[in-house]
Amino acid sequence: MSGKLLPAPDALIGLRLDMALSKMLGISRAKAGDLIRDNHARLLNRKVHKATILQPGDVVEVEESAHQSAAEPVSEEMTVAYEDDDVVVVNKPVGVAAHASPGWDGPTVLGTLLDRGVHITALGAQGRQGIVSRLDAGTSGLMLVCKSDLAYKEMRKQFASHEVVKIYHALVQGHLQQDKATIEAPIGRARVSDFRFTVTPAGKEAVTHWDVLERLSEATLVKVNLETGRTHQIRVHFSSIGHPLVGDHMYGANPVLAERLGLERQWLHATHLEFRHPRTKIWTKVDSAYPPDLSDSLTLLRQESAAKLSE
């Protein structure tokens, strides 16, 4: 076998080969394991398996065709909102998943960071190293990834104890009667689909706090503070009270309104993140502006609302 030769980076010495290869190629650990199993990736001059530990001086050989087919797409639009030696907070665009998963062949936050040469801790589930919280692929905004082992251990504790402040802005259909309220309703998988979630007594505890920011003719802009972090929590909770997110067809949004606003996904953005820095203990705050698709659709709705008021 001949192919691309990749000297083992010093930062990856001591890692399992499948883990190191995933970081070197920007692919999931599972895909790296497949390459090793099928003999499309190996170490020069010694026999290996996926659990082989990378040593100083090792050179990884990867078949060129295998490397090309294994490479995952990356996001050119993803920007960094904050970074130091312990954590990186990215501005995740819509259409980018947090990490690789079955059925997803698009770009990921983890794959994009690895492709850019960002060192990520090896701690975490297979293919999800460094990730302590996620955003849906259809949701944009701030997402934190851990670079150091210390950060991963500390930030997991902070997220688990609800110490991290996660603020979202959402545009929900209709007129919310209250100016602020809390939705407390357990969330679990819906029986009708593996991809949908619903409010169910058998679900996990979920708490969503919201405040009205702006009332418009057909929708309400709200600030949302998540106390818990269940999958699709904001989308499910607002749909459960009869106010699905604008553009969220999966949970009952009006497709006519979304089309009129030029919106191709749910109107939801993670705008603000506050956490105690894992090393310095300094309270750290990061903000993110609306991306163009959300900003443009909101501007259009404001114009329509103003026109109706003047009639």
N, C-alpha and C positions, 0 to 999 in steps of 0.2 A: 504494500500500500504506500502511495506517496500522496502528499498533499501539502496543506499549509502548515508551517512550523510556528508554534507559539511558545516562546520561552515563558516559564512560570513566573508571574510577577511576585516580587518579594511579599506583597501584602496578602497573597493567597497561600503562601507556604504554610503547611500544617492543616489545610482544609482537605476534606474528602475530594476526590477527583471530580465527581459529578457536581458537587457544589462549586468548585473552582471553575470548572468548564462552563457552568451556567453563567457565572459572572464574566468570564472572558469573552463569551460569544453573545451575551445579552439574551439568553434563552432561559426557559424554565428548567428547573433541576430535573424534572421528569424527562424532558427532551434530551438533556445532557446524558442522563442515564441510558436512554435508548441508543444514543450514538456509541457509547462505550460498550454496551451489550452487543451491538451489531458489528463491532470492530471498525466502526467508521471514525473513532477517536481513540487514541492510545498514547502512552508515554514511550518515548524512544528508549530502547535498550532494556526494557523490563516489562514483565507481564503485569497486567492490571485488571482490576474490576472496579465498579463504581465507588466502592468504599476505600479504595487505595488512597493513602495520604500523600499529598503533594510534598515533595522534598526540594531543598535548594539545588539548583542546577537542572531540574527536570525540564524537558521540552515536550510539549503536547503536539501531536501530529493529528491533524483533522483533514479528512478527505475534502477537497475543494467543493465537490458537488453536495456533500453532506452539510458542509458549513453554510453554503448558500441556501439550501432548502430549510435548514434549521433556524436561520436567522429570522427573528420576529420583526414585524414592522415597528417603527418607532415614531414618536410624535415630534415633528419639527416645531409645532406651535407651543408646546409646553414650556413655561418659563419658571424660574426659581424666584420665589418671593422672599425667602430667608434661608441662609445656610451658614453653618459653622462646622467644627470638627465632629459634632455629635448628631446633629439633625439637619434635615433639609425639608423645607416646606415648599411644595410646588403649587403653581397655578395650573390645575388640571383642566385641559380643554374638554368639551363634550366629545364623545366618541373615543375616549381613552379609558380603558379599564384599569383598576388598581394593580392587578397582576394577572398572569395567564390562568386560564381555567378551561375546562372542557366546553367546546362549542364556541369559544371566543378566538378569533384569528386576527383581531385588530391590534393596535398598539397598546402598550401598558405603561403605567408609571414606572414600575420596577425595571422593565426592559429598557425603557428610554434612559433612565438614570445610569444603568449599567453600560449601555451603549456609549454614553458620554464619558465614561471612565470614573464615575462617582463611586467611591468605596461604600458599600452597604454592609452592615453587620451580617454575619452568617446565622445569627439567631432568628428563629421563627420557623413556621411550618414550611414544608417543601414547596419551593416556588413562590413563597411569600415572605422571604427574608426581609426583616426590617420594618415590616408593615404592622402598625398597631391600630389603625382605623382605615376605613375605606370610603370611597364615594362611588355611586353607581356610574356606569359608563355614560349614561345620559344626563348626569349632573356635573356641572362645572364648579371650579373653585379650589379652595385651599385643602391640601392633604399633606400630612406630616409623615416622613419616612425616617427611620433611625439609621444612622451611619455607624455608631459605636455600640458595643455590647452594653455599656453602662446606660446609654440612652434607651435602648430597647427594654431593658429590665425596668427602668424608672418610669418610662412613658406608658408601659403596659399597666403599671400600678395606677398612674394618674387617670388613664382612660377608664379603668375598671372601677375606680372610686368616684367617677364623675367630676373629678377636679378640673379637667380641661373644659374650657368654655368654647362651645361650637355654635357660631351664629350663622344662620342662613337667611337669605331673603327669598320669598316665594310669592308668586302671583297666583291667587286662587280665584276660581270662578264664583261669581255672585257677590252678595253683600253680607259680610259677617256682622251679626247683630251687636256683638260686644266689641269693645275696644281692645280687650286683652282677656286671655283665658288660658287654661291648661287642659290638654287632652290626656287622660290616663286610661289607656285601653291596651290589653295584651295583644301581641301580634304573633301570628304563626303562618305557616304555609297554607295557601288556599288549596282545597281539594281539587279544584278544576284545572290547576296548572302548577307545574313545578317552579315556574318563574314568577308567579303572583303570590302576594301575601295578603293577609286579611286580619281583621280584628276577630279574635276567637278566645273563649275562656281557656282553651288549652295552650295558648301562646305564651310568650315570654313578656315580662313586665316592660311597658314602654310609656315614657312620659315626654310630652311635647308642650313647651310653653310658647305662646305667640302674642305679639302686639301688633296692632294695626299701624302701618306707616302711612298709607294713602288709600283713599276710597275713590274708585273710578266707576265709570258707567256700567261696566259689565264684570268687573273684577275688583279684588282687594289686594293691595300689596302689603305683605306682613313680614315682620322680623320674627324668626323662629329660633328658639334656644332649646337644643336637645339635651335632655337630662340623661337619656339612654341612647344607644346607637343601634337600633334594630334595622335590618335590611328593609329599605323602602319606607322607613318609619314615617317621614313627613308626608309622603304621597298617600300612604294608607290611612293615616290619621285624618287628614283633611278630606279625603274621599268618604271616610266613614261618617262625617258630619254633614255631608251633602255639598262640599265645596272642593272638588278635585282641583289639582293644579292645572292651570291653563296649559294646554298642549299635551297633557298626560292621558293619552287615549287608553292605555292599559287600565287606568283606574277611573274611567268614566268621563273624561273631559270632552267638551264639545269640539269636534273636529272642524266645524265651520269657523268658529272663532279663531282657532289656531291657524287655519289656512289664511284667513283674512289678515292676520298679524304677521304672516310669513314665518311662523314658528314651527320647527320640525322636531321639537322635543319638549319635555316638561320645563316650565319656567321655574328653575330652582338653581340657586348659586350659593356656595359656601363662602361667605363674605368676610368672616372674621374668626380668628383662632387665638385663644389665650392659653398659655401653659406655663408651668414653673419649669425653668430650664433644668434639665436633668443633672447638669454638672455644677453650674453656678448658683442654682436655686433662684435666680432672678426671674420675676414674672415677665414673660415675653408675649408681645402682641403683634399679630400679623394681619394685614388687611388686603382685600382683593376687590377690584372694581368689576362691574358687570362686563361680560364679553359682548361683542357687537350684536349678536342675534337677540340677546335678552334686552339690551339697551334700546335697540331699534324698535322692537315690538312694544316695549313699554312707552316709548315716545309716541308711537302711532296711536296707542290706546289713550294716552293723555290728550292727544289732539282730537280724537273722536269724542272723548268725554267733554272737552271744552266746547266743541261745536254743538253738542246736544244741550249743554247748559245755556248757550246763547240763542237757541231757537225760541 
